[in-house]
Amino acid sequence: MKEYKVVTWKMGLTKNEEKLEDALNLYAREGWVLKQVSDHSTRIVFERDKNR
């Protein structure tokens, strides 16, 4: 069974790409896999196995 996490990314004025990269790496360490990024990169969907 899969579980999903939806994250709304708020675009900042400074170091936005670095902060986004840090957040993506954090979720990856927790076992989340990036499934989708919306057109304007404001909504990110992650997936992982529920019984890991």
mmJSON file of the N, C-alpha and C atoms, coordinates in Angstrom:
{"data_MODEL":{"atom_site":{
"group_PDB":["ATOM","ATOM","ATOM","ATOM","ATOM","ATOM","ATOM","ATOM","ATOM","ATOM","ATOM","ATOM","ATOM","ATOM","ATOM","ATOM","ATOM","ATOM","ATOM","ATOM","ATOM","ATOM","ATOM","ATOM","ATOM","ATOM","ATOM","ATOM","ATOM","ATOM","ATOM","ATOM","ATOM","ATOM","ATOM","ATOM","ATOM","ATOM","ATOM","ATOM","ATOM","ATOM","ATOM","ATOM","ATOM","ATOM","ATOM","ATOM","ATOM","ATOM","ATOM","ATOM","ATOM","ATOM","ATOM","ATOM","ATOM","ATOM","ATOM","ATOM","ATOM","ATOM","ATOM","ATOM","ATOM","ATOM","ATOM","ATOM","ATOM","ATOM","ATOM","ATOM","ATOM","ATOM","ATOM","ATOM","ATOM","ATOM","ATOM","ATOM","ATOM","ATOM","ATOM","ATOM","ATOM","ATOM","ATOM","ATOM","ATOM","ATOM","ATOM","ATOM","ATOM","ATOM","ATOM","ATOM","ATOM","ATOM","ATOM","ATOM","ATOM","ATOM","ATOM","ATOM","ATOM","ATOM","ATOM","ATOM","ATOM","ATOM","ATOM","ATOM","ATOM","ATOM","ATOM","ATOM","ATOM","ATOM","ATOM","ATOM","ATOM","ATOM","ATOM","ATOM","ATOM","ATOM","ATOM","ATOM","ATOM","ATOM","ATOM","ATOM","ATOM","ATOM","ATOM","ATOM","ATOM","ATOM","ATOM","ATOM","ATOM","ATOM","ATOM","ATOM","ATOM","ATOM","ATOM","ATOM","ATOM","ATOM","ATOM","ATOM","ATOM","ATOM","ATOM","ATOM"],
"id":[1,2,3,4,5,6,7,8,9,10,11,12,13,14,15,16,17,18,19,20,21,22,23,24,25,26,27,28,29,30,31,32,33,34,35,36,37,38,39,40,41,42,43,44,45,46,47,48,49,50,51,52,53,54,55,56,57,58,59,60,61,62,63,64,65,66,67,68,69,70,71,72,73,74,75,76,77,78,79,80,81,82,83,84,85,86,87,88,89,90,91,92,93,94,95,96,97,98,99,100,101,102,103,104,105,106,107,108,109,110,111,112,113,114,115,116,117,118,119,120,121,122,123,124,125,126,127,128,129,130,131,132,133,134,135,136,137,138,139,140,141,142,143,144,145,146,147,148,149,150,151,152,153,154,155,156],
"type_symbol":["N","C","C","N","C","C","N","C","C","N","C","C","N","C","C","N","C","C","N","C","C","N","C","C","N","C","C","N","C","C","N","C","C","N","C","C","N","C","C","N","C","C","N","C","C","N","C","C","N","C","C","N","C","C","N","C","C","N","C","C","N","C","C","N","C","C","N","C","C","N","C","C","N","C","C","N","C","C","N","C","C","N","C","C","N","C","C","N","C","C","N","C","C","N","C","C","N","C","C","N","C","C","N","C","C","N","C","C","N","C","C","N","C","C","N","C","C","N","C","C","N","C","C","N","C","C","N","C","C","N","C","C","N","C","C","N","C","C","N","C","C","N","C","C","N","C","C","N","C","C","N","C","C","N","C","C"],
"label_atom_id":["N","CA","C","N","CA","C","N","CA","C","N","CA","C","N","CA","C","N","CA","C","N","CA","C","N","CA","C","N","CA","C","N","CA","C","N","CA","C","N","CA","C","N","CA","C","N","CA","C","N","CA","C","N","CA","C","N","CA","C","N","CA","C","N","CA","C","N","CA","C","N","CA","C","N","CA","C","N","CA","C","N","CA","C","N","CA","C","N","CA","C","N","CA","C","N","CA","C","N","CA","C","N","CA","C","N","CA","C","N","CA","C","N","CA","C","N","CA","C","N","CA","C","N","CA","C","N","CA","C","N","CA","C","N","CA","C","N","CA","C","N","CA","C","N","CA","C","N","CA","C","N","CA","C","N","CA","C","N","CA","C","N","CA","C","N","CA","C","N","CA","C","N","CA","C","N","CA","C","N","CA","C"],
"label_alt_id":[null,null,null,null,null,null,null,null,null,null,null,null,null,null,null,null,null,null,null,null,null,null,null,null,null,null,null,null,null,null,null,null,null,null,null,null,null,null,null,null,null,null,null,null,null,null,null,null,null,null,null,null,null,null,null,null,null,null,null,null,null,null,null,null,null,null,null,null,null,null,null,null,null,null,null,null,null,null,null,null,null,null,null,null,null,null,null,null,null,null,null,null,null,null,null,null,null,null,null,null,null,null,null,null,null,null,null,null,null,null,null,null,null,null,null,null,null,null,null,null,null,null,null,null,null,null,null,null,null,null,null,null,null,null,null,null,null,null,null,null,null,null,null,null,null,null,null,null,null,null,null,null,null,null,null,null],
"label_comp_id":["MET","MET","MET","LYS","LYS","LYS","GLU","GLU","GLU","TYR","TYR","TYR","LYS","LYS","LYS","VAL","VAL","VAL","VAL","VAL","VAL","THR","THR","THR","TRP","TRP","TRP","LYS","LYS","LYS","MET","MET","MET","GLY","GLY","GLY","LEU","LEU","LEU","THR","THR","THR","LYS","LYS","LYS","ASN","ASN","ASN","GLU","GLU","GLU","GLU","GLU","GLU","LYS","LYS","LYS","LEU","LEU","LEU","GLU","GLU","GLU","ASP","ASP","ASP","ALA","ALA","ALA","LEU","LEU","LEU","ASN","ASN","ASN","LEU","LEU","LEU","TYR","TYR","TYR","ALA","ALA","ALA","ARG","ARG","ARG","GLU","GLU","GLU","GLY","GLY","GLY","TRP","TRP","TRP","VAL","VAL","VAL","LEU","LEU","LEU","LYS","LYS","LYS","GLN","GLN","GLN","VAL","VAL","VAL","SER","SER","SER","ASP","ASP","ASP","HIS","HIS","HIS","SER","SER","SER","THR","THR","THR","ARG","ARG","ARG","ILE","ILE","ILE","VAL","VAL","VAL","PHE","PHE","PHE","GLU","GLU","GLU","ARG","ARG","ARG","ASP","ASP","ASP","LYS","LYS","LYS","ASN","ASN","ASN","ARG","ARG","ARG"],
"label_asym_id":["A","A","A","A","A","A","A","A","A","A","A","A","A","A","A","A","A","A","A","A","A","A","A","A","A","A","A","A","A","A","A","A","A","A","A","A","A","A","A","A","A","A","A","A","A","A","A","A","A","A","A","A","A","A","A","A","A","A","A","A","A","A","A","A","A","A","A","A","A","A","A","A","A","A","A","A","A","A","A","A","A","A","A","A","A","A","A","A","A","A","A","A","A","A","A","A","A","A","A","A","A","A","A","A","A","A","A","A","A","A","A","A","A","A","A","A","A","A","A","A","A","A","A","A","A","A","A","A","A","A","A","A","A","A","A","A","A","A","A","A","A","A","A","A","A","A","A","A","A","A","A","A","A","A","A","A"],
"label_entity_id":["1","1","1","1","1","1","1","1","1","1","1","1","1","1","1","1","1","1","1","1","1","1","1","1","1","1","1","1","1","1","1","1","1","1","1","1","1","1","1","1","1","1","1","1","1","1","1","1","1","1","1","1","1","1","1","1","1","1","1","1","1","1","1","1","1","1","1","1","1","1","1","1","1","1","1","1","1","1","1","1","1","1","1","1","1","1","1","1","1","1","1","1","1","1","1","1","1","1","1","1","1","1","1","1","1","1","1","1","1","1","1","1","1","1","1","1","1","1","1","1","1","1","1","1","1","1","1","1","1","1","1","1","1","1","1","1","1","1","1","1","1","1","1","1","1","1","1","1","1","1","1","1","1","1","1","1"],
"label_seq_id":[1,1,1,2,2,2,3,3,3,4,4,4,5,5,5,6,6,6,7,7,7,8,8,8,9,9,9,10,10,10,11,11,11,12,12,12,13,13,13,14,14,14,15,15,15,16,16,16,17,17,17,18,18,18,19,19,19,20,20,20,21,21,21,22,22,22,23,23,23,24,24,24,25,25,25,26,26,26,27,27,27,28,28,28,29,29,29,30,30,30,31,31,31,32,32,32,33,33,33,34,34,34,35,35,35,36,36,36,37,37,37,38,38,38,39,39,39,40,40,40,41,41,41,42,42,42,43,43,43,44,44,44,45,45,45,46,46,46,47,47,47,48,48,48,49,49,49,50,50,50,51,51,51,52,52,52],
"pdbx_PDB_ins_code":[null,null,null,null,null,null,null,null,null,null,null,null,null,null,null,null,null,null,null,null,null,null,null,null,null,null,null,null,null,null,null,null,null,null,null,null,null,null,null,null,null,null,null,null,null,null,null,null,null,null,null,null,null,null,null,null,null,null,null,null,null,null,null,null,null,null,null,null,null,null,null,null,null,null,null,null,null,null,null,null,null,null,null,null,null,null,null,null,null,null,null,null,null,null,null,null,null,null,null,null,null,null,null,null,null,null,null,null,null,null,null,null,null,null,null,null,null,null,null,null,null,null,null,null,null,null,null,null,null,null,null,null,null,null,null,null,null,null,null,null,null,null,null,null,null,null,null,null,null,null,null,null,null,null,null,null],
"Cartn_x":[0.845,0.0,0.895,0.453,1.204,0.559,1.371,0.845,1.444,0.753,1.146,1.239,2.098,2.25,2.202,1.362,1.267,1.819,2.8,3.456,3.218,2.794,2.656,3.916,4.613,5.87,5.606,6.051,5.877,7.167,7.052,8.217,8.709,9.979,10.584,11.373,11.878,12.634,14.118,14.636,16.069,16.309,17.32,17.784,16.669,15.702,14.561,14.995,15.901,16.325,17.065,17.891,18.612,17.641,16.658,15.684,14.849,14.471,13.7,14.537,15.786,16.661,16.826,17.004,17.125,15.86,14.699,13.426,13.264,13.592,13.482,14.405,15.619,16.559,16.08,15.459,14.928,13.843,12.902,11.837,12.406,13.417,14.043,14.665,15.307,15.893,14.819,13.606,12.49,11.802,12.307,11.751,10.737,10.487,9.519,10.157,9.358,9.789,8.948,9.599,8.905,8.074,6.776,5.886,5.442,5.242,4.733,5.055,5.364,5.514,4.555,3.734,2.754,3.461,2.701,3.246,4.076,3.629,4.322,5.145,5.413,6.236,5.727,4.418,3.881,3.314,2.99,2.457,3.314,3.813,4.695,4.054,4.024,3.427,4.532,4.572,5.52,4.756,5.444,4.849,5.886,5.407,6.269,5.41,6.073,5.364,4.933,3.69,3.158,3.771,4.019,4.574,6.054,6.845,8.271,9.068],
"Cartn_y":[-1.171,0.0,1.239,2.262,3.506,4.585,5.538,6.735,7.928,9.054,10.243,11.443,12.376,13.634,14.745,15.738,16.899,18.094,18.748,19.887,21.106,22.187,23.446,24.261,24.559,25.284,26.771,27.545,28.998,29.611,30.241,30.843,32.027,32.013,33.105,34.007,35.062,36.009,35.656,34.991,34.693,33.206,32.705,31.32,30.296,30.593,29.701,28.333,28.296,27.01,26.18,26.812,26.09,25.53,26.314,25.857,24.712,24.801,23.725,22.456,22.572,21.409,20.768,21.579,21.053,20.309,20.881,20.235,18.908,18.878,17.638,16.568,16.945,15.975,15.463,16.323,15.907,14.846,15.093,14.122,12.818,12.906,11.701,10.859,11.487,10.75,10.039,10.594,9.979,8.894,8.624,7.56,8.019,9.315,9.823,9.921,9.606,9.702,10.775,11.686,12.766,12.177,12.48,11.973,13.054,14.287,15.338,16.708,17.645,19.048,19.817,20.684,21.428,22.391,22.932,23.822,24.963,25.538,26.696,26.331,25.036,24.52,24.924,25.058,25.423,24.222,23.158,21.962,20.768,20.045,18.914,17.672,16.571,15.332,14.285,13.649,12.589,11.302,10.162,8.85,7.979,7.057,6.032,4.853,3.724,2.533,2.766,2.472,2.697,1.75,0.521,-0.482,-0.701,0.33,0.21,-0.2],
"Cartn_z":[0.0,0.0,0.0,-0.691,-0.801,0.071,0.48,1.13,0.411,0.512,-0.228,0.699,0.303,1.031,-0.01,0.237,-0.646,0.113,-0.487,0.134,-0.745,-0.13,-0.861,-0.624,-1.714,-1.624,-1.807,-0.856,-0.935,-1.461,-2.596,-3.234,-2.402,-2.076,-1.327,-2.256,-1.697,-2.511,-2.586,-1.555,-1.551,-1.323,-1.988,-1.833,-2.024,-2.883,-3.088,-3.582,-4.561,-5.112,-4.067,-3.257,-2.204,-1.17,-0.78,0.213,-0.336,-1.608,-2.234,-2.302,-2.684,-2.756,-1.374,-0.351,1.016,1.426,1.097,1.453,0.708,-0.576,-1.35,-0.793,-0.421,0.156,1.51,2.302,3.592,3.407,2.505,2.257,1.692,0.848,0.289,1.398,2.37,3.49,4.315,4.315,5.042,4.222,3.02,2.186,1.16,1.059,0.096,-1.292,-2.315,-3.706,-4.375,-5.068,-5.772,-6.908,-6.928,-7.967,-8.938,-8.438,-9.314,-8.732,-9.635,-9.27,-10.174,-9.598,-10.399,-11.351,-12.269,-13.302,-12.738,-11.659,-11.099,-9.869,-9.711,-8.608,-7.232,-7.079,-5.771,-5.028,-5.727,-5.082,-5.508,-4.502,-4.74,-4.115,-4.868,-4.388,-4.242,-3.066,-2.763,-2.501,-2.7,-2.475,-1.772,-0.903,-0.308,0.103,0.323,0.802,2.236,2.542,3.874,4.895,4.522,5.437,5.144,5.372,5.056,6.247],
"occupancy":[1.0,1.0,1.0,1.0,1.0,1.0,1.0,1.0,1.0,1.0,1.0,1.0,1.0,1.0,1.0,1.0,1.0,1.0,1.0,1.0,1.0,1.0,1.0,1.0,1.0,1.0,1.0,1.0,1.0,1.0,1.0,1.0,1.0,1.0,1.0,1.0,1.0,1.0,1.0,1.0,1.0,1.0,1.0,1.0,1.0,1.0,1.0,1.0,1.0,1.0,1.0,1.0,1.0,1.0,1.0,1.0,1.0,1.0,1.0,1.0,1.0,1.0,1.0,1.0,1.0,1.0,1.0,1.0,1.0,1.0,1.0,1.0,1.0,1.0,1.0,1.0,1.0,1.0,1.0,1.0,1.0,1.0,1.0,1.0,1.0,1.0,1.0,1.0,1.0,1.0,1.0,1.0,1.0,1.0,1.0,1.0,1.0,1.0,1.0,1.0,1.0,1.0,1.0,1.0,1.0,1.0,1.0,1.0,1.0,1.0,1.0,1.0,1.0,1.0,1.0,1.0,1.0,1.0,1.0,1.0,1.0,1.0,1.0,1.0,1.0,1.0,1.0,1.0,1.0,1.0,1.0,1.0,1.0,1.0,1.0,1.0,1.0,1.0,1.0,1.0,1.0,1.0,1.0,1.0,1.0,1.0,1.0,1.0,1.0,1.0,1.0,1.0,1.0,1.0,1.0,1.0],
"B_iso_or_equiv":[0.0,0.0,0.0,0.0,0.0,0.0,0.0,0.0,0.0,0.0,0.0,0.0,0.0,0.0,0.0,0.0,0.0,0.0,0.0,0.0,0.0,0.0,0.0,0.0,0.0,0.0,0.0,0.0,0.0,0.0,0.0,0.0,0.0,0.0,0.0,0.0,0.0,0.0,0.0,0.0,0.0,0.0,0.0,0.0,0.0,0.0,0.0,0.0,0.0,0.0,0.0,0.0,0.0,0.0,0.0,0.0,0.0,0.0,0.0,0.0,0.0,0.0,0.0,0.0,0.0,0.0,0.0,0.0,0.0,0.0,0.0,0.0,0.0,0.0,0.0,0.0,0.0,0.0,0.0,0.0,0.0,0.0,0.0,0.0,0.0,0.0,0.0,0.0,0.0,0.0,0.0,0.0,0.0,0.0,0.0,0.0,0.0,0.0,0.0,0.0,0.0,0.0,0.0,0.0,0.0,0.0,0.0,0.0,0.0,0.0,0.0,0.0,0.0,0.0,0.0,0.0,0.0,0.0,0.0,0.0,0.0,0.0,0.0,0.0,0.0,0.0,0.0,0.0,0.0,0.0,0.0,0.0,0.0,0.0,0.0,0.0,0.0,0.0,0.0,0.0,0.0,0.0,0.0,0.0,0.0,0.0,0.0,0.0,0.0,0.0,0.0,0.0,0.0,0.0,0.0,0.0],
"pdbx_formal_charge":[null,null,null,null,null,null,null,null,null,null,null,null,null,null,null,null,null,null,null,null,null,null,null,null,null,null,null,null,null,null,null,null,null,null,null,null,null,null,null,null,null,null,null,null,null,null,null,null,null,null,null,null,null,null,null,null,null,null,null,null,null,null,null,null,null,null,null,null,null,null,null,null,null,null,null,null,null,null,null,null,null,null,null,null,null,null,null,null,null,null,null,null,null,null,null,null,null,null,null,null,null,null,null,null,null,null,null,null,null,null,null,null,null,null,null,null,null,null,null,null,null,null,null,null,null,null,null,null,null,null,null,null,null,null,null,null,null,null,null,null,null,null,null,null,null,null,null,null,null,null,null,null,null,null,null,null],
"auth_seq_id":[1,1,1,2,2,2,3,3,3,4,4,4,5,5,5,6,6,6,7,7,7,8,8,8,9,9,9,10,10,10,11,11,11,12,12,12,13,13,13,14,14,14,15,15,15,16,16,16,17,17,17,18,18,18,19,19,19,20,20,20,21,21,21,22,22,22,23,23,23,24,24,24,25,25,25,26,26,26,27,27,27,28,28,28,29,29,29,30,30,30,31,31,31,32,32,32,33,33,33,34,34,34,35,35,35,36,36,36,37,37,37,38,38,38,39,39,39,40,40,40,41,41,41,42,42,42,43,43,43,44,44,44,45,45,45,46,46,46,47,47,47,48,48,48,49,49,49,50,50,50,51,51,51,52,52,52],
"auth_comp_id":["MET","MET","MET","LYS","LYS","LYS","GLU","GLU","GLU","TYR","TYR","TYR","LYS","LYS","LYS","VAL","VAL","VAL","VAL","VAL","VAL","THR","THR","THR","TRP","TRP","TRP","LYS","LYS","LYS","MET","MET","MET","GLY","GLY","GLY","LEU","LEU","LEU","THR","THR","THR","LYS","LYS","LYS","ASN","ASN","ASN","GLU","GLU","GLU","GLU","GLU","GLU","LYS","LYS","LYS","LEU","LEU","LEU","GLU","GLU","GLU","ASP","ASP","ASP","ALA","ALA","ALA","LEU","LEU","LEU","ASN","ASN","ASN","LEU","LEU","LEU","TYR","TYR","TYR","ALA","ALA","ALA","ARG","ARG","ARG","GLU","GLU","GLU","GLY","GLY","GLY","TRP","TRP","TRP","VAL","VAL","VAL","LEU","LEU","LEU","LYS","LYS","LYS","GLN","GLN","GLN","VAL","VAL","VAL","SER","SER","SER","ASP","ASP","ASP","HIS","HIS","HIS","SER","SER","SER","THR","THR","THR","ARG","ARG","ARG","ILE","ILE","ILE","VAL","VAL","VAL","PHE","PHE","PHE","GLU","GLU","GLU","ARG","ARG","ARG","ASP","ASP","ASP","LYS","LYS","LYS","ASN","ASN","ASN","ARG","ARG","ARG"],
"auth_asym_id":["A","A","A","A","A","A","A","A","A","A","A","A","A","A","A","A","A","A","A","A","A","A","A","A","A","A","A","A","A","A","A","A","A","A","A","A","A","A","A","A","A","A","A","A","A","A","A","A","A","A","A","A","A","A","A","A","A","A","A","A","A","A","A","A","A","A","A","A","A","A","A","A","A","A","A","A","A","A","A","A","A","A","A","A","A","A","A","A","A","A","A","A","A","A","A","A","A","A","A","A","A","A","A","A","A","A","A","A","A","A","A","A","A","A","A","A","A","A","A","A","A","A","A","A","A","A","A","A","A","A","A","A","A","A","A","A","A","A","A","A","A","A","A","A","A","A","A","A","A","A","A","A","A","A","A","A"],
"auth_atom_id":["N","CA","C","N","CA","C","N","CA","C","N","CA","C","N","CA","C","N","CA","C","N","CA","C","N","CA","C","N","CA","C","N","CA","C","N","CA","C","N","CA","C","N","CA","C","N","CA","C","N","CA","C","N","CA","C","N","CA","C","N","CA","C","N","CA","C","N","CA","C","N","CA","C","N","CA","C","N","CA","C","N","CA","C","N","CA","C","N","CA","C","N","CA","C","N","CA","C","N","CA","C","N","CA","C","N","CA","C","N","CA","C","N","CA","C","N","CA","C","N","CA","C","N","CA","C","N","CA","C","N","CA","C","N","CA","C","N","CA","C","N","CA","C","N","CA","C","N","CA","C","N","CA","C","N","CA","C","N","CA","C","N","CA","C","N","CA","C","N","CA","C","N","CA","C","N","CA","C","N","CA","C"],
"pdbx_PDB_model_num":[1,1,1,1,1,1,1,1,1,1,1,1,1,1,1,1,1,1,1,1,1,1,1,1,1,1,1,1,1,1,1,1,1,1,1,1,1,1,1,1,1,1,1,1,1,1,1,1,1,1,1,1,1,1,1,1,1,1,1,1,1,1,1,1,1,1,1,1,1,1,1,1,1,1,1,1,1,1,1,1,1,1,1,1,1,1,1,1,1,1,1,1,1,1,1,1,1,1,1,1,1,1,1,1,1,1,1,1,1,1,1,1,1,1,1,1,1,1,1,1,1,1,1,1,1,1,1,1,1,1,1,1,1,1,1,1,1,1,1,1,1,1,1,1,1,1,1,1,1,1,1,1,1,1,1,1]
}}}
